[in-house]
Structure formats: structure tokens, C-alpha cells
């Protein structure tokens, strides 16, 4: 059975359950849209598929969202609202670590959201609260608003980049040593001495080769001072 057929069958089953829901609301529409995006990917989310999953006509969705753009913006804002906010007045490094780890977990849970965050103007209530609270935490700790903005950009770039690679890297972590062993003969014939030696460490399992989220985050935070 093809992926498309599996998706249609799954949507059809979902729609039967959806028919029991007589009253639509924006929250219900968003919940269903996020569920579809989580299961099938954002490219498979359409107003038609969303309506099918809810057991309603597509036109009825427009009583709750103006169009697909508004739907996407609202979905992003709903996901962002799940991130733990930093505490204004708390230890700023501790709060930034808490915020970053929470964001990573949320973005991994909803694999489609990171690209929407970095590619769209997101000005929903949750996003604005998320950014404003982070600014407040850093500014209260002694950073200027401009410095705080740069710090947020640096931390968020690390989060987004790490999550995108974590979600899309073509090698499973358990296969690193095996894949490295396959590349080693070619590397040993090359002039890439340092890369060859690093690969040997991976093959010998002296190094797992895994990227470390905390290492990058601590590197950023360790280079900052609010004095």
C-alpha cells in the first residue's frame, strides 16, 4: 500500500470519529491540524484533508480560520505556547538553558514547526510572549535590549539548526560506527589526516560522533557576560 493510500485510509478512519463532533471551534480545528501535520507532515496538510479528518465540509473551517496562512500561523503559535518560558529575575543562564531544552523537546515533538518558525513572520500572542519574556529575563540580568536580542538570535539559531539536523540527518546514531568503517578505506587513501584519525576513533567506538546540544549551548552562554 502506498503512503498516499495509507494516509487516505487513516484520514477516512479519523473522519468517522470526527462526525461525532457536532460543534467545531478554533481550538478543535487547530488540534486536528497539528495532529495531521505531526502524523503526515506539513506538506500533506490541506483544508480538504483537515475537513475530512474532522468529518465536516471544508467550507465550515473558514468560520474559524480565514485561510491556510492563518491556520499555519495559529498552529505555530499553539506549539510555541508549549515551550517553558524563562523566569524574569531568575539566574539568566539557568533560564536560557531551561528555555532551550524545552524548545528543542517541543520542536522534536512537532517536526514540521521549526521550518515554519524560521520562514514566516510569526506575531501571535504566544510567540510575542515567548520573545518578550526572554528579552525581559536577559535585560533584567544586566544586558541591554540590543545585546539581549543578539543573545536570543544566537541561542535560537543553535536550537533551530540542531533540531533540523537532528530530524533530518541521514544516519541513525546506532549506525555511526558501521558507516564510519565503510568510509575509512577511502579516507585512508586521502590527504585528510585529521578527519581520518577522527573516523578511526568513531570506528573504535572511542567517540560516538554524536552532536551534543548542551555543548553548543554552553559554548554560547560561556562566552557571554552581563558585567
BELFEN-V69270 format. One record per pair of residues at least 4 apart in sequence whose C-alpha atoms are under 8 Angstrom apart, sorted by sequence separation. I is the first residue (numbers start at 0). J is the second residue. D is the distance in Angstrom with one decimal. If there is no record, write none. Layout:
BEGIN
i = (I	I)
j = (J	J)
d = (D	D)
END
This chain:
BEGIN
i = (0	1	2	3	4	5	6	7	8	9	10	11	12	13	14	15	16	23	24	25	26	27	28	29	30	31	32	33	34	35	36	37	39	40	44	45	46	47	48	49	50	51	55	56	57	58	59	60	61	65	66	67	68	69	70	71	72	73	74	75	76	77	78	85	89	90	91	92	93	94	95	96	97	98	99	100	101	102	103	104	105	106	111	112	113	114	115	116	122	123	124	125	126	127	128	129	130	131	132	133	134	135	136	137	138	142	143	144	145	146	147	148	149	150	151	152	153	154	155	156	157	158	159	160	161	162	163	164	170	171	174	175	176	177	178	179	180	182	183	184	185	186	187	191	192	193	194	195	196	197	198	199	200	201	211	212	213	214	215	216	217	218	219	0	23	35	36	39	43	44	50	51	61	64	65	89	106	116	121	122	137	138	142	170	186	187	200	201	35	36	50	51	64	106	138	200	201	36	50	106	137	201	35	36	49	86	186	187	35	47	85	138	186	47	50	85	134	137	46	32	85	183	85	134	35	46	83	84	134	83	183	82	183	32	134	31	83	133	180	82	83	179	180	82	179	28	31	46	31	45	179	180	79	82	179	81	28	176	177	79	175	176	78	175	176	176	78	176	28	175	6	20	175	78	17	18	28	17	18	14	15	16	17	18	75	172	10	13	14	16	17	25	13	14	15	24	25	11	12	13	14	75	10	11	13	29	33	75	10	32	94	29	29	76	80	84	87	91	75	79	80	86	87	91	113	76	79	85	89	29	76	77	84	85	87	88	72	76	80	84	87	91	113	73	76	79	86	87	90	113	72	85	88	161	87	88	99	103	107	99	102	106	110	157	99	103	107	157	154	154	153	40	41	37	40	37	36	37	37	36	142	141	140	141	96	92)
j = (4	5	6	7	8	9	10	11	12	13	14	15	16	17	18	19	20	27	28	29	30	31	32	33	34	35	36	37	38	39	40	41	43	44	48	49	50	51	52	53	54	55	59	60	61	62	63	64	65	69	70	71	72	73	74	75	76	77	78	79	80	81	82	89	93	94	95	96	97	98	99	100	101	102	103	104	105	106	107	108	109	110	115	116	117	118	119	120	126	127	128	129	130	131	132	133	134	135	136	137	138	139	140	141	142	146	147	148	149	150	151	152	153	154	155	156	157	158	159	160	161	162	163	164	165	166	167	168	174	175	178	179	180	181	182	183	184	186	187	188	189	190	191	195	196	197	198	199	200	201	202	203	204	205	215	216	217	218	219	220	221	222	223	5	28	40	41	44	48	49	55	56	66	69	70	94	111	121	126	127	142	143	147	175	191	192	205	206	41	42	56	57	70	112	144	206	207	43	57	113	144	208	43	44	57	94	194	195	44	56	94	147	195	57	60	95	144	147	57	44	97	195	98	147	49	60	97	98	148	98	198	98	199	49	151	49	101	151	198	101	102	198	199	102	199	49	52	67	53	67	201	202	102	105	202	105	53	201	202	105	201	202	105	202	203	204	109	207	60	207	39	53	208	112	52	53	63	53	54	51	52	53	54	55	112	209	48	51	52	54	55	63	52	53	54	63	64	51	52	53	54	115	51	52	54	70	74	116	52	74	136	73	74	121	125	129	132	136	121	125	126	132	133	137	159	123	126	132	136	77	124	125	132	133	135	136	121	125	129	133	136	140	162	123	126	129	136	137	140	163	123	136	139	212	139	140	154	158	162	155	158	162	166	215	158	162	166	216	216	219	219	110	111	108	111	109	109	110	111	111	225	225	225	226	216	220)
d = (6.3	6.2	6.1	6.2	6.1	6.1	6.0	6.0	6.3	6.2	6.0	6.5	6.9	6.1	6.2	7.5	7.6	6.3	6.2	6.1	6.1	6.2	6.1	6.0	6.1	6.2	6.2	6.0	6.2	5.8	4.5	7.6	6.1	7.1	6.4	6.0	6.0	6.2	6.2	6.4	6.0	6.2	6.9	7.5	7.6	7.8	7.9	6.4	5.4	6.2	6.4	6.1	6.2	6.0	6.1	6.2	6.2	6.1	6.3	6.1	6.2	7.2	7.6	7.8	7.7	6.1	6.0	6.2	6.2	6.0	6.0	6.1	6.1	6.1	6.2	6.3	6.2	6.1	6.1	6.2	6.4	5.8	7.2	6.2	6.4	6.0	5.7	7.7	6.0	6.1	6.0	6.0	6.2	5.9	5.8	6.3	6.2	6.1	6.1	6.4	5.9	5.8	6.3	6.7	4.7	5.8	6.1	6.2	6.4	6.2	6.2	6.2	6.2	6.2	5.9	5.9	6.4	6.3	6.0	5.9	5.9	6.0	6.1	6.2	5.9	6.0	6.1	5.2	6.5	6.8	6.1	6.0	6.1	6.5	6.5	6.1	7.7	6.4	6.0	6.7	6.7	7.7	7.9	6.1	6.2	6.2	6.1	6.3	6.5	6.5	6.2	6.1	6.0	6.0	6.7	6.3	5.8	6.1	6.4	6.3	5.6	6.4	7.0	6.6	7.0	7.1	4.7	7.8	7.8	6.8	5.2	7.4	6.7	6.1	7.7	6.7	7.8	6.8	6.7	6.0	5.8	5.7	5.8	6.7	6.7	7.8	5.1	4.9	7.8	7.9	5.7	7.7	6.0	6.3	5.9	5.6	5.7	7.1	4.9	6.2	8.0	6.2	7.9	6.1	7.6	6.3	7.7	6.2	6.6	8.0	4.9	6.3	5.6	5.5	7.0	6.5	6.8	5.6	6.1	7.2	7.1	6.8	5.8	5.8	7.4	7.6	7.3	6.0	6.8	5.8	6.7	7.0	7.3	6.2	7.8	6.9	5.8	7.6	7.7	5.5	7.5	6.0	7.8	5.4	7.8	7.9	7.3	7.0	7.3	7.7	6.7	5.6	8.0	6.6	5.9	7.0	8.0	5.5	7.0	7.9	7.4	4.6	7.3	8.0	7.6	6.7	7.8	7.4	7.4	7.2	7.3	7.7	7.0	7.8	6.3	6.5	7.7	4.2	4.6	5.4	8.0	7.6	4.7	7.1	6.4	7.0	7.3	7.9	4.2	7.5	7.8	5.2	5.1	5.2	6.4	6.6	7.2	6.9	7.9	7.1	4.4	7.2	6.5	6.8	7.9	7.3	6.4	7.0	5.2	7.4	7.9	7.3	6.1	7.5	5.1	6.4	6.9	6.4	7.7	6.2	7.3	7.6	7.7	6.2	6.4	5.7	6.2	6.7	7.3	7.9	7.1	7.1	6.9	6.1	5.9	6.1	6.4	5.5	7.7	7.3	4.2	6.4	7.7	7.2	5.9	7.6	6.3	7.8	7.7	7.3	7.3	6.6	6.3	7.0	6.9	7.0	7.5	6.4	6.8	7.7	7.6	7.1	7.1	7.2	6.7	6.6	7.3	7.2	7.0	7.1	7.5	7.9	5.9	7.8	6.4	5.6	7.9	6.8	7.1	6.9	5.6	5.4	6.8	7.1	7.5	6.8)
END
